[in-house]
Amino acid sequence: MTTQTLPGSAIGTSPRLAIRIQNSILAAPEKRFLTWMAERMPSWINSDHLTTLGFVAQLLTGFSYAMARWNRFWLVAAVGFLALNWFGDSMDGTLARVRHQQRPRYGFYVDHMLDSIGAVALMAGLGFSGFMSVWIAIGLLIGFLLLSIQSYLATYVLGEFRMSFWSFGPTELRLLLIVGNLSVFRWLRVLGGYRLFDIGGAIGIAGMCAMLLWFTARNIARLYKEERVL
């Protein structure tokens, strides 16, 4: 766990120190690798460039999924755009910290607003692709947005910004999507005719529902104890 300044007041004039909780499977080696790259990044590249790259790459991932409806090889393009999205989305904050150029309120707002818009584009592309049911894609989007809301509220009221849930974070989810993209070339339908992406999506929805219930209940219990009315 590390700490960074994150917004802690409704009017944005009194930032508070919040703990960034990142306990995903790949967190430790990923952090070392990102720091290594950030230390060698050309000086003309800044965090805004990387944020823009990550956002555009996520939009293009959704576009690639949509185009895969007519040509399955667009799934390979989606793999490349997911890699670019990881690079931009993961490196922007790392570069700012390495260079001591953090902009806590600006970075927090821009990064997570763009993540939400990008998630809509990604799931819309999956729903249109024909490889995943529209309702499964909608369920995944709702689950993602609800977990995001839970995380942002916890940042505000508890001073804890959780970036991973039960050892899964954005990097692990991107890798699962990449594996799914490549697997579809071999196994489009499995288990008696179900679409591979539908099965993976249904498991993802169930997992996100469990995470949402667990962390919401835990945070409510913690806040109730801390603000007990006598």
N, C-alpha and C positions, 0 to 999 in steps of 0.2 A: 504494500500500500504506500502511496505517496500523497503529498498534499499540494494543493494549488489554490489560488484565490478564485472563488466562484461567487456569482451574484447571491446576495443574501438579504436584500431588502426590496420591497415592492417598487420603490422609486429608483433603485439602481445607484444610489449614492453612497452606500456603505457596504462594500463587498466584505464577505466573510471568508475565513479559511475553511475549505472543505476537503475532506479526504477522498481521494480517487481510489476506488476499490477495483482492482483488476486481478482476478484470481483465475483467469482462464488457463487452459492446458498449455498454450504456447506463449503465455505472457512474458515469462522471463527471457527466453532466447529471442523473442521478437523485439523486446525492449533493447537488448544489447545490439541487435542488428540495426534497428532504426537509429539508435544513437550513433553507431559507427557510420552509417550513411549520412546522417545529419552533419557530422563533423567534417565531412568531405564534400558537402553540397556547395556548388558554385555560389559566390556571393550575390550574383544577380538574381538568383531564385529566392523568393521569400514565401512565407506561409500562405499568403493570399493566392499565389500562383498554384500552390499544392492543393489548397481547398477547392479552387476552381477546377483543377484537373480531376480531383476525386468526384466532384459533383457531376461534371460533364460525362465522366466515364460511367457513373451510375445510370444516368439518363440513356446513354448509348447501350448499356447492358439491357435495359428494358426494351429499347428499340430492336436489339438483336434477337431477343426472345420473340417479339412480335413477328419479325421477319422469318424466324425459324418455322412459322406456320407453313411457309411455301418451300423453304429449303433448309433442311436440318443442319447444314454446315454453318448456319448462322450461330448455332450453339457454340462452335469453336470461337467465333468472334466474341461471343459473350464471355468466354473464359478469359480472353485477353483484356476485355474491358473491366472484368472483375478484378484482375490483377492490377490494372491502372487505378481502379477505385481504391483498392487496399493501399497502394503506394501514396496516393494523394491524401486520403483520409487519415492514414496513420502517421504520415510524415509531417503534416502541417503543425500539429501541436508539439511534436518532438523537436522540430527545427526551431520553433519559437523558444522552447525551454533551453535548448543548447546555446542559442544566441542571446538568451536573457532578454527576449523581446515579447514577453507575454502581454496579451491584451485580454484580461480575464472575461469581462462582460461581453465585449465584442466577439471574441473567439467562441465563447460558450453559446451565445445566441445564434451567430451565423452558422457554426458547424452543425448544430442540432436542428436548426430550421431546415437547412439544406438536406440533412439526412432524412428528415420526414418527407420532404418533397421527392427526394430520390427513391424512397421506399415505395411511394405511390406509383412512380413511373416503373419501377422494377416489377411490382406485383401486377400492374396493368399489362405489362408485356408478357408475363408468365400466363395470365388469364387468357390473353388473346392468342397465345402461341399454339394452343391445341394440345400441349403436353400436360397441362394442368387444368382441372376444373376451375371455372370462374369463381365458384363458391369457395373452393379451397384457397384460392388466391386472396379473396376478400377476407376470409378467416385469418389467414396469415398476416395480412395488413392490419387488421383490427388488433390482433394479438401484439404485433410489434408496436403499434401506436400506444396501446394501453400500458405495455411495459415501459415505454419511453416516458409516458406521463407519470407513472409510478416513480421512475428514477429521478425525474426532474423535481417532483414534489419532495422526495426524500432529500435531495440536495438542498432544497430551501429550508425544510423544517428540521432536518437532522444534521446537516453539514456533511453528508456522505453522498458522493457521486459514484454510483455503482455502474461499472462498465462491463461487467460480466455477471452471469447468473449460472450457478451450479457448474462452474468450470467451462462454460461456453460464452464466448464473446463474438464480436463481429468477424474476427479473422477465422475462427473455427466455422462460423456459418458460411462465410465465403468459400472455404475449402469444401464444405459439404455440397454447395451449389455446383462447384467445379466438378466434383466427382459425379454428381447427378447428371450434369451436362454430357460428360464423356460416356457415362454408363448407358444413356438413352440410345446411343448408336448401336449398342448390343442388346439391350433389354428395354424396349419401349413399353411393353406390358409384362407384368409379372403376377404371380399368385392367381392364376385363373382368369387373366384378362384385365386386371386393374392397371391403370397407368402408374408407372414408377414414381413420377412427380406427385401424383395424388396421394400415394402411400406415404412418401416422405413428408408431404405437406400436412397430412392428417396427424402424423407423429409430431411434427413441429407445432401444430396448433395445440395438441394435448400437452406437450411440454411447456409451452408458453402459458397456458391456462394454469398449470400446476405452479409455475414460478410466480405468476401474478398473485394467485391466492396465498401462497406461502409468504412472500415478502410483504404483501399488503397486511395480512394478519399479524405478522411479526412487528411491523412498524406501528400499527395501531396499538398493539399491546404495549410496546415500548413507550409510545407517546402518552398513553393512558396512565402508565405508572409515573412518568416524569411530570405529568400535569394533573395529578389526582386532585379532585375537589374534596376538601375536608369538611 
